Amino acid sequence: MIRKTLKMEESDEKMIKRYMYLFSGLFLCALGMVMTINAELGYAPWDVFHKGLSNIFHTTIGTSNIITGIVILLVQVIFGEKPGIGTLCNMILIGVFMNIIMSSGLIPVFNSFTPSLIMMIIGMIILGIGTYFYIASQLGAGPRDSLMIMFIKKTNKSVRFVKNSMEITILIIGYLLGGPVGIGTLIMSVGMGYILQFIFKIFKFDTREVRHRLIDEDIRALKNIVFNSRKKANS
């Protein structure tokens, strides 16, 4: 049954805008993550975990990102959480984008602290903006952010509190797996929650009001777009 808040009569233009938000947001997330990694001041909490996994299984950090997303998604499905197309895209594309960006060599690695710190902070801001865009598409949050949104709704705690609690927990696990930790890790563990909450405030975005599309709804919507395009072409 289609929910009233997201009617299937939604225009093709709005659907296209949603997907533009989704893909641009995912790319920005990947770009921000690579910038924080190349700063070499210590990985972000989730990347500490991903790097720990990559060391164990001899994969790239992008591939470890994908594997982690799949596992989290399976756990969420078991507990009754339904994914959207955006969830699947997040699970796969961020890792793919990271591999592409890192292999391109476009993001520099500095040999001094100050430019590395500046790049890390810029990367955090870009990551926060990317997170806003892809969640605002309401096509399904990624596995990790779905957990964050779920905890926010269930606990009624702030974005900052939930984000920081999750990342400190995963940081400890990642460190035990051999992931690299540095001063940048501490900055991102504490600062990312503040940055994300600030960006959400700028865009007047409340995650409690987010209602993501489910996959079956998106399939019907995409069929409508194809049908309307063919109808216009034949008219």
PADREN-148377 format. One line per field, with one value per residue (C-alpha): residue in three letters; x, y, z; residue number from 1. Coordinates in nm, 4 decimals. Example, Ala and Ser with C-alpha at 12.3 -4.5 7.8 and 13.67 -1.06 7.14 Angstrom:
2
res = [Ala_Ser]
xx = [1.2300_1.3670]
yy = [-0.4500_-0.1060]
zz = [0.7800_0.7140]
n = [1_2]
This chain:
235
res = [Met_Ile_Arg_Lys_Thr_Leu_Lys_Met_Glu_Glu_Ser_Asp_Glu_Lys_Met_Ile_Lys_Arg_Tyr_Met_Tyr_Leu_Phe_Ser_Gly_Leu_Phe_Leu_Cys_Ala_Leu_Gly_Met_Val_Met_Thr_Ile_Asn_Ala_Glu_Leu_Gly_Tyr_Ala_Pro_Trp_Asp_Val_Phe_His_Lys_Gly_Leu_Ser_Asn_Ile_Phe_His_Thr_Thr_Ile_Gly_Thr_Ser_Asn_Ile_Ile_Thr_Gly_Ile_Val_Ile_Leu_Leu_Val_Gln_Val_Ile_Phe_Gly_Glu_Lys_Pro_Gly_Ile_Gly_Thr_Leu_Cys_Asn_Met_Ile_Leu_Ile_Gly_Val_Phe_Met_Asn_Ile_Ile_Met_Ser_Ser_Gly_Leu_Ile_Pro_Val_Phe_Asn_Ser_Phe_Thr_Pro_Ser_Leu_Ile_Met_Met_Ile_Ile_Gly_Met_Ile_Ile_Leu_Gly_Ile_Gly_Thr_Tyr_Phe_Tyr_Ile_Ala_Ser_Gln_Leu_Gly_Ala_Gly_Pro_Arg_Asp_Ser_Leu_Met_Ile_Met_Phe_Ile_Lys_Lys_Thr_Asn_Lys_Ser_Val_Arg_Phe_Val_Lys_Asn_Ser_Met_Glu_Ile_Thr_Ile_Leu_Ile_Ile_Gly_Tyr_Leu_Leu_Gly_Gly_Pro_Val_Gly_Ile_Gly_Thr_Leu_Ile_Met_Ser_Val_Gly_Met_Gly_Tyr_Ile_Leu_Gln_Phe_Ile_Phe_Lys_Ile_Phe_Lys_Phe_Asp_Thr_Arg_Glu_Val_Arg_His_Arg_Leu_Ile_Asp_Glu_Asp_Ile_Arg_Ala_Leu_Lys_Asn_Ile_Val_Phe_Asn_Ser_Arg_Lys_Lys_Ala_Asn_Ser]
xx = [0.0000_0.1355_0.1628_-0.0015_0.3135_0.4822_0.2185_0.3022_0.1635_0.4833_0.6086_0.8965_1.0866_1.0652_1.1791_1.4748_1.5600_1.5539_1.8020_2.0245_2.0296_2.1065_2.3963_2.5552_2.5282_2.6916_2.9762_3.0334_3.0375_3.3028_3.5059_3.4917_3.5938_3.8932_4.0032_3.9967_4.1879_4.4548_4.5028_4.6797_4.6007_4.4022_4.1008_3.7374_3.5785_3.4012_3.7120_3.9228_3.6859_3.6949_4.0750_4.0926_3.8763_4.0837_4.3996_4.2431_4.0813_4.3383_4.0836_4.0706_3.9087_3.6320_3.5552_3.5508_3.3033_3.0745_3.1015_3.0201_2.7153_2.5846_2.6174_2.4442_2.1666_2.1053_2.0806_1.8314_1.6177_1.6135_1.4797_1.2087_1.3691_1.2912_1.5582_1.5099_1.6957_1.9091_2.0106_2.1415_2.3108_2.4805_2.5937_2.7658_2.8408_3.0277_3.2819_3.3029_3.3425_3.6115_3.8081_3.7840_3.8855_4.1739_4.3085_4.2875_4.5407_4.3471_4.3383_4.6867_4.8776_5.0582_5.3776_5.2974_5.0349_4.8553_4.7496_4.6586_4.4374_4.2722_4.2040_4.0599_3.8219_3.7111_3.6590_3.4410_3.2274_3.1932_3.0986_2.8339_2.6864_2.6860_2.5069_2.2380_2.1830_2.1462_1.9262_1.7132_1.6442_1.4294_1.5155_1.6530_1.9397_2.2551_2.2934_2.4949_2.2782_1.9635_2.0901_2.1531_1.8039_1.6470_1.8276_1.7350_1.3659_1.3678_1.5718_1.4656_1.8288_2.0071_2.1891_2.5147_2.4627_2.3576_2.6226_2.9020_2.7880_2.7790_3.1152_3.2970_3.1670_3.2710_3.6050_3.6896_3.6018_3.8038_4.1063_4.0935_4.0947_4.4148_4.2721_4.4896_4.3998_4.5429_4.4589_4.2345_4.0326_3.9560_3.8645_3.6280_3.4786_3.3725_3.3437_3.1464_2.8327_2.8501_2.9145_2.6247_2.3861_2.4964_2.4453_2.1016_2.0147_2.1257_1.9019_1.6229_1.6292_1.4761_1.5616_1.2581_1.0360_1.2186_1.0018_1.2093_1.0675_1.0818_1.2141_0.8717_0.7539_1.0579_1.0125_0.6564_0.7704_1.0432_0.7928_0.5711_0.8616_0.9382_0.5699_0.5276_0.8429_0.7172_0.3764_0.5277_0.7485_0.4500_0.2246]
yy = [0.0000_0.3380_0.5808_0.9177_1.1142_0.9992_0.9538_0.7691_1.0622_1.2460_1.4209_1.2883_1.6100_1.5485_1.1903_1.3030_1.5603_1.2860_1.0770_1.3802_1.4375_1.0703_1.0249_1.3645_1.3004_0.9586_1.0967_1.3800_1.1276_0.9227_1.2348_1.3555_1.0147_0.9936_1.3442_1.2471_0.9270_1.1023_1.3600_1.0727_1.2113_0.9038_0.7510_0.8298_0.5758_0.3719_0.3835_0.2569_-0.0394_-0.0779_-0.0587_-0.3206_-0.5491_-0.4787_-0.5777_-0.9053_-0.9987_-0.8289_-0.6101_-0.2386_-0.0089_0.0612_-0.3103_-0.3435_-0.0542_-0.2484_-0.5706_-0.3871_-0.2269_-0.5641_-0.7168_-0.4216_-0.4289_-0.8000_-0.7386_-0.4555_-0.6726_-0.9443_-0.6874_-0.5742_-0.2661_-0.2387_-0.0874_0.1596_0.1923_0.4597_0.2068_-0.0332_0.2475_0.3702_0.0205_-0.0253_0.3125_0.4827_0.2009_0.2115_0.5916_0.5668_0.3130_0.5351_0.8548_0.6887_0.5181_0.8451_1.0151_1.3438_1.3902_1.4881_1.3627_1.6404_1.6037_1.8682_1.8885_2.2153_2.1449_1.7881_1.9198_2.1710_1.8997_1.6719_1.9406_2.0247_1.6527_1.6303_1.9205_1.7654_1.4336_1.6088_1.7860_1.4600_1.2858_1.5549_1.5330_1.1583_1.1293_1.4239_1.2345_1.0064_0.7118_0.5164_0.5959_0.3889_0.1005_0.3018_0.6133_0.3985_0.2770_0.6366_0.7486_0.4474_0.5229_0.8924_0.8065_0.5427_0.7373_1.0920_1.1932_1.4514_1.3745_1.4687_1.2304_0.9307_0.9882_1.0229_0.7205_0.4978_0.6137_0.5789_0.2220_0.1242_0.3006_0.0752_-0.2337_-0.1068_-0.0358_-0.3891_-0.5146_-0.3211_-0.0098_0.3066_0.5638_0.9154_1.2706_1.3013_1.0041_1.1869_1.5045_1.3169_1.1038_1.4148_1.6718_1.4840_1.4765_1.8535_1.9174_1.6954_1.8558_2.2042_2.1187_1.9703_2.2899_2.5091_2.3133_2.2972_1.9198_1.7027_1.3324_1.2498_1.3617_1.1554_0.8974_0.6966_0.5294_0.1532_-0.0434_-0.1541_0.2070_0.3152_0.0365_0.1528_0.5144_0.4300_0.2337_0.5425_0.7561_0.5103_0.4858_0.8643_0.9059_0.6573_0.8197_1.1624_1.0184_0.8599_1.1645]
zz = [0.0000_-0.0972_0.1906_0.1633_0.2446_-0.0738_-0.3412_-0.6571_-0.8508_-0.7679_-1.0797_-1.2863_-1.2106_-0.8362_-0.8779_-1.0879_-0.8195_-0.5564_-0.7530_-0.8141_-0.4372_-0.3796_-0.6226_-0.5573_-0.1836_-0.2085_-0.4193_-0.1710_0.1140_-0.0660_-0.1466_0.2131_0.3438_0.1092_0.2140_0.5819_0.5036_0.2939_0.5693_0.7489_1.0926_1.1891_1.0207_1.0960_1.3344_1.0661_0.8466_1.1375_1.1415_0.7616_0.7596_1.0329_0.8202_0.5085_0.6960_0.8029_0.4717_0.2431_0.0618_-0.0207_0.2326_-0.0197_-0.0484_0.3315_0.3355_0.1007_0.3032_0.6273_0.4667_0.3490_0.6968_0.8661_0.6062_0.6649_1.0398_0.9838_0.7558_1.0227_1.2711_1.0288_0.8755_0.5032_0.2761_-0.0052_-0.3319_-0.1649_0.0999_-0.1632_-0.3577_-0.0413_0.0453_-0.2914_-0.4494_-0.1646_-0.1665_-0.5468_-0.5493_-0.2809_-0.4842_-0.7946_-0.6120_-0.4282_-0.7408_-0.9385_-0.7113_-0.7279_-0.3500_-0.2279_0.0744_0.2635_0.4623_0.7234_0.9956_0.9143_0.5530_0.6531_0.9327_0.6990_0.4418_0.7090_0.8362_0.4812_0.4230_0.7351_0.6136_0.2663_0.4273_0.6367_0.3337_0.1391_0.4255_0.4249_0.0484_0.0271_0.3390_0.2188_-0.1040_0.1142_-0.1089_0.1837_0.4182_0.4095_0.6543_0.9080_0.8906_0.9049_1.2409_1.3466_1.2425_1.4135_1.7403_1.7184_1.6796_1.9540_2.2102_2.1159_2.1614_1.9475_1.6239_1.7956_2.0897_1.8808_1.6125_1.8657_2.0699_1.7618_1.6328_1.9649_1.9931_1.6393_1.6910_1.9833_1.7788_1.4812_1.6997_1.8392_1.4784_1.4108_1.2462_1.2607_1.5256_1.5581_1.6631_1.3589_1.4809_1.8052_1.6180_1.3866_1.6656_1.8553_1.5772_1.3122_1.5237_1.5773_1.2073_1.1012_1.3481_1.2351_0.8668_0.9386_1.1254_0.8331_0.5948_0.8576_0.8256_1.1002_1.0726_1.2885_1.0021_0.7406_0.5690_0.3233_0.0154_0.0073_-0.2889_-0.4132_-0.4219_-0.6202_-0.8716_-0.9341_-0.9565_-1.2086_-1.4159_-1.4201_-1.5429_-1.8240_-1.9155_-1.9208_-2.1310_-2.3877_-2.3858_-2.4567_-2.7318_-2.9054_-2.8753]
n = [1_2_3_4_5_6_7_8_9_10_11_12_13_14_15_16_17_18_19_20_21_22_23_24_25_26_27_28_29_30_31_32_33_34_35_36_37_38_39_40_41_42_43_44_45_46_47_48_49_50_51_52_53_54_55_56_57_58_59_60_61_62_63_64_65_66_67_68_69_70_71_72_73_74_75_76_77_78_79_80_81_82_83_84_85_86_87_88_89_90_91_92_93_94_95_96_97_98_99_100_101_102_103_104_105_106_107_108_109_110_111_112_113_114_115_116_117_118_119_120_121_122_123_124_125_126_127_128_129_130_131_132_133_134_135_136_137_138_139_140_141_142_143_144_145_146_147_148_149_150_151_152_153_154_155_156_157_158_159_160_161_162_163_164_165_166_167_168_169_170_171_172_173_174_175_176_177_178_179_180_181_182_183_184_185_186_187_188_189_190_191_192_193_194_195_196_197_198_199_200_201_202_203_204_205_206_207_208_209_210_211_212_213_214_215_216_217_218_219_220_221_222_223_224_225_226_227_228_229_230_231_232_233_234_235]
